[in-house]
Amino acid sequence: MKLFGANPSPFVRKVKVVLAEKNLQFEQEQTFTFAPSAEFKTISPLGRIPAFQDGDKTLADSSIISAYLERIHPQPALYPSDPYNYARALWFEEYADSGLAPIIATKMFFNKIVGPLMMKSPFDEALFRKAEQEELPPMFSYLEGELKGDFLVGNSLTIGDISIGSQFVNLLLSGVSPDAAKWPKLAAYLGRIHSRPSFKPLIEGDKKMFGIK
C-alpha cells in the first residue's frame, strides 16, 4: 500500500490514523498539491491529497480511501453496523471535512503556518482572528452538545471521531484549542482522541516539523 500526501494535511492524517488503527503497513510519498508528481496526477485527477495505491488499484479522496480500507480490513470496525449510527458517523466525517476544514485548515493553519513558510504568502491575522472568535465557537458548541460519552457515536472509535480529531490537530498546530471552561466535554474528548497511539506520534511529528513545542 502506498499513500500520496503531505503530513500536515488533515485529510492525509485521517487516512494514516485509519491505517494505524487497523495495523496496516504502508509507505508514504510526501506529495504537495503545488508540486505534484506525474504519478500522483494520474491517480488523483482533481489534484487533491491524499491519493492511494494498493497493488494495481488506485483511489483518491480521504473518505473514499477510508471506506475502501474498512471493506478490505473490516476489523477493528470504524464504521458502525447499526444503520443510524453508521449514518451519524458519516455525518461527523462530513462535519469535519466540509464544516471544520474550510475554517481550521484554510483560514487558520494554511494562513498562519503553511502559506508564510512554504509559499512566502503574508499571514492575514484579521482572517485568522475572525475564524477563531466568530466562526469556530458555534461549531465547538455543537460538538459539545453531541458528546454523550467517550466517542461521538456509540461506544467505540469511528470514522467520525478520526475525521474530527484530524481537523483539530491542525487547530492545535495553529496555536488554538477549545477553552476547557467553555467546552469541557469537547476539550476532554480531544485529549482522549489525540492520546491514542494512532494519533499521538503523528501529532508529535507535525510539531517537530514546524518547530512547535
URDALIN-V392270 format. One record per residue. SS is DSSP state (A for helix, B for strand, O for the rest). PHI is phi in whole degrees, -180 to 180 (NA if undefined). PSI is psi as a letter, one per 40 degrees, with the letter a starting at -180 (* if undefined). Layout:
ss = (SS | SS)
phi = (PHI | PHI)
psi = (PSI | PSI)
This chain:
ss = (O | B | B | B | O | O | O | O | O | A | A | A | A | A | A | A | A | A | A | A | A | O | O | O | O | O | B | B | B | O | O | O | A | A | A | O | O | A | A | A | A | A | A | O | O | O | O | O | O | O | B | B | B | B | O | O | B | B | B | B | O | A | A | A | A | A | A | A | A | A | A | A | O | O | O | O | O | O | O | O | O | O | A | A | A | A | A | A | A | A | A | A | A | A | A | A | A | A | A | A | A | A | A | A | A | A | A | A | A | A | A | A | A | A | A | A | A | A | A | O | O | O | O | O | A | A | A | A | A | A | A | A | A | A | A | A | A | A | A | A | A | A | A | A | A | A | O | O | O | O | O | O | O | O | O | O | O | O | A | A | A | A | A | A | A | A | A | A | A | A | A | A | A | O | O | O | O | O | O | O | O | O | O | A | A | A | A | A | A | A | A | A | A | A | O | O | A | A | A | A | A | A | A | A | A | A | A | A | A | A | O | O | O)
phi = (NA | -134 | -112 | -104 | 161 | -94 | -52 | -68 | -67 | -65 | -78 | -66 | -60 | -55 | -67 | -64 | -68 | -58 | -61 | -67 | -62 | -94 | 57 | -103 | -86 | -158 | -113 | -122 | -108 | -61 | -132 | -109 | -65 | -87 | -146 | -77 | -82 | -62 | -63 | -62 | -64 | -70 | -79 | -115 | -64 | -86 | 73 | -108 | -104 | -90 | -122 | -149 | -133 | -131 | 66 | -95 | -98 | -130 | -146 | -136 | 90 | -61 | -68 | -66 | -63 | -63 | -64 | -64 | -61 | -64 | -71 | -87 | -137 | -72 | -122 | -70 | -70 | -110 | -126 | -60 | -82 | -65 | -57 | -70 | -64 | -59 | -65 | -64 | -62 | -66 | -63 | -68 | -63 | -68 | -59 | -70 | -73 | -105 | -98 | -77 | -58 | -61 | -86 | -71 | -72 | -93 | -74 | -114 | -67 | -64 | -60 | -91 | -108 | -70 | -58 | -63 | -78 | -104 | -123 | 58 | -88 | -73 | -78 | -93 | -66 | -64 | -63 | -61 | -67 | -64 | -63 | -67 | -93 | -116 | -87 | -77 | -52 | -63 | -73 | -64 | -64 | -61 | -64 | -56 | -72 | -87 | -80 | -110 | -156 | -73 | -129 | -72 | -133 | 65 | -116 | -148 | -63 | -130 | -60 | -65 | -64 | -63 | -68 | -63 | -59 | -66 | -67 | -70 | -63 | -66 | -66 | -60 | -65 | -84 | 89 | -129 | -141 | -60 | -68 | -64 | -74 | -90 | -130 | -63 | -68 | -66 | -62 | -67 | -59 | -63 | -60 | -68 | -64 | -74 | -88 | -64 | -60 | -77 | -98 | -55 | -66 | -68 | -65 | -63 | -65 | -67 | -62 | -64 | -60 | -102 | 68 | -101 | -96)
psi = (h | h | h | h | i | h | d | e | h | d | d | d | d | d | d | d | d | d | d | d | d | e | f | h | i | i | i | h | h | h | h | i | d | e | g | i | i | d | d | d | d | d | d | g | d | e | f | i | i | i | i | i | h | g | b | e | h | i | i | i | h | d | d | d | d | d | d | d | d | d | d | d | g | e | h | i | h | e | h | i | d | h | d | d | d | d | d | d | d | d | d | d | d | d | d | d | d | d | d | d | d | d | d | d | d | d | d | c | d | d | d | d | c | d | d | d | d | d | e | f | i | i | h | g | d | d | d | d | d | d | d | d | d | d | d | d | d | d | d | d | d | d | d | d | d | e | h | e | a | d | i | d | h | a | e | i | h | i | d | d | d | d | d | d | d | d | d | d | d | d | d | d | d | e | e | i | i | h | h | d | d | d | g | d | d | d | d | d | d | d | d | d | d | e | e | i | d | d | d | d | d | d | d | d | d | d | d | d | d | e | f | h | *)
